[in-house]
């Protein structure tokens, strides 16, 4: 039909009495102008009418996935194919030189391959964005897989473009690529390692976006904000971004605090060094004083009765320490801290709960508090921990205990006064 139209147009021009050279020029110019106008018309119809209609329908629909496809410009990129197809099929009518038509046709095909590649890229981005809205995306990150699929399509596109420009079949090129496999493995080493690591991370649920991880080797301590094929980005608490190779999370050790977040508590593990010279048996006056503490009333009464019965069973004289039992200020202090923490509204009684001695050192006797806070938020957790140790340091003198610390200038000044 197109050929008939061109023949009719040529016959019409022949009747005008123009020279052959002028007829050829006008014919070619007309075909070029018509081709450009058709390409512009196709572009207008597709973009202004079809794409706009699709965008309006997507906004009106109740589904979110079509909005994602519009957002990722899938249809906009697909629209670029219309004018390219018109130009490609018009080349044979515009130019007579076979080599020129073949060359321009190859360029047009290359352009169309690139457009299709961009469309596929947008589709994959849209599918990934839709997946990220699903609940399962919090447990399974597929960004690495998406990137691998993109690389495969990029490779296919490059192979097709080379085969078109070189006028060789893709199978012939694939044979040459096979010979370069060793070189390709060296070039894409990090990508291959990252792909394998992504599979392991996803399959074993080792880390996901939003997890708090720490990896001192890479100065990483914060939330994971992105997991890609080659890198994992961590936003540290100081808002800096640390980048970790994906395969490093498999080949090296790191801490994932997800277990802590899911447990419902956050560990408080800190000790205070007690001067061992201040540890003594309680005198009657101290027993009476500490017995008035609300948290210690029941304990002091029960403990005194237990010790009295034990010492009576040994037939010991009153006031004899040897072989008998007596309460110590340090033991009562530990019991006080246990009761204080049990009654603390922000300390979990369902998780590990310890107030214990550690190995004595030249720095004194460490008394460690090992409990879990109910609030995991960093600022709140630090406030709870500080509140506990503020109270602990303030209450220690009531038990006639001293906190061990290295002497300062004020200590030496007091000695000289």
C-alpha positions in Angstrom: 0.0 0.0 0.0 2.9 2.4 0.8 4.6 1.5 -2.4 1.4 2.2 -4.4 1.1 5.6 -2.7 4.7 6.5 -3.5 4.2 5.3 -7.2 1.1 7.5 -7.5 2.9 10.5 -6.0 5.9 10.0 -8.4 3.5 9.8 -11.4 1.8 13.0 -10.2 5.1 14.7 -10.0 6.2 13.5 -13.5 3.2 15.2 -15.0 4.5 18.6 -13.8 7.4 18.6 -16.4 10.2 18.8 -13.8 13.6 17.4 -14.4 14.5 13.9 -13.2 17.0 15.3 -10.6 14.4 17.6 -9.2 11.8 14.9 -9.1 14.1 12.6 -7.1 14.9 15.4 -4.7 11.2 16.3 -4.2 10.3 12.7 -3.7 12.9 12.0 -1.1 12.2 15.3 0.7 8.5 14.5 0.8 9.1 11.0 2.2 11.5 12.4 4.8 9.0 15.1 5.9 6.1 12.6 5.9 8.2 10.2 8.0 9.1 12.9 10.5 5.5 14.0 10.7 4.3 10.5 11.2 6.9 9.9 13.9 5.9 13.1 15.7 2.2 12.2 15.3 2.9 8.7 16.8 4.8 10.2 19.6 2.0 12.7 20.3 -0.7 10.0 20.2 1.1 7.6 22.4 2.4 10.1 25.0 -0.4 12.8 25.0 -3.4 10.5 24.6 -2.6 6.8 25.4 -0.1 7.4 28.3 -2.1 10.2 29.8 -5.2 8.0 29.7 -3.3 5.2 31.4 -2.1 7.6 34.1 -5.6 8.9 34.8 -7.0 5.3 35.0 -4.2 4.4 37.4 -5.1 7.3 39.7 -8.7 6.3 39.7 -8.1 2.6 40.3 -8.0 1.2 43.9 -4.9 -0.9 43.2 -1.5 0.5 44.1 0.6 -1.5 41.6 -0.6 0.4 38.5 0.5 3.7 40.2 3.9 2.2 40.8 4.2 1.3 37.1 3.3 4.9 36.2 5.7 6.3 38.8 8.6 4.2 37.4 7.8 5.6 33.9 7.3 2.1 32.3 4.7 3.4 29.8 6.6 6.6 29.1 9.7 4.7 28.1 7.6 2.2 26.1 6.2 5.1 24.1 9.6 5.8 22.6 9.2 2.6 20.5 6.4 4.1 18.3 8.5 6.8 16.4 11.5 4.5 16.3 9.4 1.8 14.5 8.1 4.3 12.0 11.6 5.5 11.2 13.0 2.0 10.9 10.3 0.8 8.4 10.5 4.1 6.4 14.3 3.9 5.7 13.9 1.7 2.7 11.7 4.2 1.1 13.9 7.2 1.9 17.2 6.0 0.7 18.2 3.9 -2.3 21.7 3.0 -1.1 21.5 -0.5 0.4 24.6 0.0 2.7 23.2 3.3 4.0 19.8 1.8 4.7 21.4 -1.2 6.5 23.6 1.2 8.6 20.7 3.4 9.6 18.5 0.4 10.2 21.2 -1.0 12.6 21.2 2.3 14.5 17.4 2.2 14.7 17.4 -1.4 16.0 20.1 -0.5 18.5 18.0 2.4 19.7 14.9 0.1 20.0 17.0 -2.5 22.0 18.1 0.3 24.4 14.4 1.4 24.8 13.3 -2.1 25.5 16.1 -2.5 28.0 15.0 0.7 29.8 11.4 -0.6 29.8 12.6 -3.9 31.4 14.6 -1.9 33.9 11.5 0.1 34.9 9.4 -3.0 35.1 11.8 -4.6 37.5 12.0 -1.5 39.6 8.2 -1.3 39.7 8.0 -5.0 40.7 10.6 -4.5 43.4 8.8 -1.5 44.8 5.5 -3.4 44.9 7.3 -6.3 46.7 8.8 -3.9 49.3 5.2 -3.0 50.3 4.5 -6.6 51.2 5.0 -7.9 54.8 7.3 -10.6 53.6 9.8 -8.0 52.3 10.8 -7.2 55.9 12.2 -10.8 56.2 13.3 -11.4 52.6 15.3 -8.8 50.8 15.4 -9.4 47.0 17.2 -6.3 45.8 20.3 -8.4 45.1 18.3 -10.8 42.9 16.7 -7.9 41.0 20.1 -6.5 40.3 21.3 -9.9 39.0 18.3 -10.1 36.7 19.1 -6.6 35.4 22.7 -7.6 34.7 21.5 -10.6 32.7 19.3 -8.3 30.6 22.1 -5.8 30.2 24.4 -8.5 29.0 21.8 -9.8 26.5 21.2 -6.3 25.2 24.9 -5.6 24.8 25.3 -9.0 23.0 22.4 -8.1 20.6 23.7 -4.7 19.9 27.2 -6.0 19.1 25.7 -8.7 16.9 23.6 -6.1 14.9 26.5 -3.7 14.4 29.0 -6.5 13.7 26.5 -8.3 11.5 27.1 -11.6 13.3 24.7 -14.0 15.0 24.5 -13.9 18.9 25.5 -17.6 19.0 28.8 -16.8 17.3 29.4 -14.0 19.8 28.5 -16.4 22.7 31.2 -18.8 21.6 33.7 -15.9 21.9 32.4 -15.0 25.3 32.9 -18.5 26.5 36.6 -18.2 25.7 36.7 -15.0 27.8 34.9 -16.6 30.8 38.0 -16.5 33.0 38.5 -12.8 32.2 34.8 -12.1 32.9 34.9 -13.9 36.2 37.9 -11.8 37.2 36.1 -8.6 36.2 32.8 -9.5 37.9 34.4 -11.2 40.9 32.8 -8.8 43.4 29.4 -9.1 41.6 29.6 -12.9 41.8 30.6 -12.9 45.4 27.9 -10.4 46.2 25.2 -12.5 44.4 26.2 -15.6 46.4 26.3 -13.6 49.6 22.8 -12.1 48.9 21.4 -15.6 48.5 22.9 -16.7 51.8 21.8 -13.5 53.6 18.3 -13.9 52.3 18.0 -17.6 52.8 19.3 -17.6 56.4 17.6 -14.2 57.3 20.9 -12.9 58.6 20.2 -9.3 58.0 17.4 -7.2 56.6 16.7 -3.5 55.9 15.9 -1.8 59.3 18.1 -4.2 61.4 20.6 -2.7 63.8 24.0 -4.2 63.1 27.5 -3.4 64.3 30.7 -4.3 62.5 33.7 -2.4 64.1 36.1 -3.4 61.2 34.0 -1.2 58.9 33.1 1.5 61.5 29.5 0.4 61.2 27.1 0.6 64.1 23.5 1.6 63.2 20.5 0.7 61.1 20.7 -1.0 57.7 19.2 1.3 55.1 20.0 -0.6 51.9 21.1 -4.0 50.8 22.3 -4.3 47.2 24.2 -6.8 45.2 27.7 -5.4 46.1 27.2 -3.3 49.2 25.2 -2.9 52.4 24.7 0.6 53.6 24.5 1.3 57.4 23.4 4.6 58.8 25.4 5.0 62.0 24.0 6.7 65.1 26.0 9.8 64.3 24.2 9.9 60.9 27.3 8.9 58.9 26.9 6.2 56.2 29.1 3.1 56.4 29.4 0.9 53.4 30.1 -2.8 53.8 30.8 -5.3 51.0 27.9 -7.7 50.9 30.1 -10.8 50.9 31.8 -9.5 54.1 28.6 -10.1 56.1 29.0 -13.8 55.2 32.7 -14.3 55.4 33.2 -12.2 58.6 31.4 -11.8 61.9 29.0 -9.0 62.8 26.4 -8.4 65.5 22.8 -8.2 64.6 20.7 -6.6 67.4 17.4 -7.9 65.9 17.2 -10.6 68.6 17.4 -7.9 71.3 14.6 -5.9 69.6 12.4 -8.9 69.3 13.0 -10.1 72.9 11.3 -7.0 74.3 14.2 -6.0 76.5 17.6 -4.4 76.3 20.5 -5.5 78.5 21.9 -3.3 81.3 25.3 -4.7 82.3 27.4 -2.4 84.4 29.4 -2.8 87.6 30.5 -0.5 90.5 33.8 -1.2 92.3 33.5 -1.5 96.0 36.5 -0.7 98.3 37.0 -4.1 100.0 38.3 -2.4 103.1 34.8 -1.1 103.8 33.2 -4.5 103.8 32.3 -5.4 107.4 29.8 -7.4 109.6 26.7 -5.4 110.6 26.6 -4.0 114.0 23.3 -3.9 116.0 22.9 -0.2 115.2 23.4 -0.8 111.5 20.9 -3.7 111.6 18.3 -1.5 113.2 19.0 1.3 110.8 18.8 -0.9 107.7 15.8 -2.7 109.1 13.8 0.6 108.7 14.4 0.6 104.9 11.1 -0.2 103.3 12.6 -2.6 100.8 14.6 -4.4 103.4 12.1 -4.8 106.3 11.0 -8.3 105.5 14.4 -9.5 104.4 16.1 -8.2 107.6 13.6 -9.8 109.9 13.7 -13.2 108.1 17.5 -13.1 107.8 18.1 -12.3 111.5 15.8 -15.2 112.5 17.5 -17.6 110.1 21.0 -16.6 111.4 19.9 -16.7 115.0 18.5 -20.3 114.5 21.6 -21.4 112.8 24.0 -20.0 115.4 21.8 -21.5 118.1 22.0 -24.9 116.5 25.8 -24.6 116.8 25.5 -23.6 120.5 27.6 -20.6 119.9 27.9 -17.9 122.5 26.4 -14.6 121.6 28.9 -12.2 120.0 31.3 -15.0 118.8 32.0 -14.6 115.1 34.1 -17.8 114.5 32.0 -20.6 112.8 28.9 -18.5 113.1 27.0 -16.4 110.7 26.4 -12.7 110.6 25.1 -10.3 108.0 27.5 -8.1 106.1 26.9 -4.6 104.8 27.8 -5.8 101.3 25.4 -8.7 101.3 22.5 -6.5 102.5 23.5 -3.9 99.9 23.2 -6.6 97.2 19.8 -7.6 98.5 18.7 -4.0 98.6 19.7 -3.5 94.9 17.8 -6.7 94.0 14.6 -5.4 95.7 15.1 -1.9 94.2 15.4 -3.3 90.7 12.5 -5.8 91.2 10.3 -2.8 92.1 11.6 -0.6 89.3 8.7 -0.2 86.7 11.1 -0.2 83.7 13.1 -3.4 84.6 11.9 -6.7 83.3 11.5 -9.5 85.9 10.9 -12.1 83.1 14.4 -12.0 81.7 17.9 -12.6 83.2 18.1 -10.8 86.5 21.4 -10.7 88.5 23.2 -8.6 91.1 26.5 -10.4 91.5 30.1 -10.2 92.5 32.8 -10.3 89.9 36.5 -11.3 90.4 38.1 -8.9 92.9 41.0 -6.9 91.4 43.4 -4.2 92.5 40.6 -1.8 91.6 38.3 -3.3 94.3 35.4 -5.7 94.3 33.1 -5.2 91.2 29.4 -5.5 92.0 27.6 -6.0 88.7 24.0 -5.3 87.8 22.9 -7.5 85.0 19.2 -6.9 84.1 17.1 -5.9 81.1 15.3 -2.7 80.5 11.7 -2.9 79.1 12.3 0.2 76.9 14.7 -0.4 74.0 14.8 3.1 72.7 18.3 4.4 73.0 17.6 7.6 74.8 15.1 6.1 77.2 17.4 3.1 77.8 20.3 5.4 78.7 18.0 7.4 81.0 16.9 4.3 82.8 20.4 3.1 83.2 21.6 6.4 84.5 18.7 6.7 87.0 19.6 3.3 88.4 23.3 4.1 88.9 22.6 7.5 90.2 20.5 5.9 92.9 23.1 3.2 93.5 26.0 5.6 94.0 23.9 7.8 96.3 22.7 4.9 98.5 26.0 3.1 99.0 27.2 5.3 101.9 24.0 4.3 103.8 25.5 0.8 104.0 28.9 2.2 105.2 30.5 1.0 102.0 33.0 3.0 99.9 33.2 3.2 96.1 36.8 2.5 95.0 38.4 5.1 92.7 41.9 6.2 92.1 42.9 9.1 94.4 42.6 12.6 93.0 44.1 15.9 94.0 41.2 16.5 96.3 42.0 13.3 98.2 45.6 14.3 98.8 44.5 17.8 99.8 42.2 16.3 102.5 45.1 14.2 103.8 47.3 17.3 104.3 44.6 19.3 106.1 
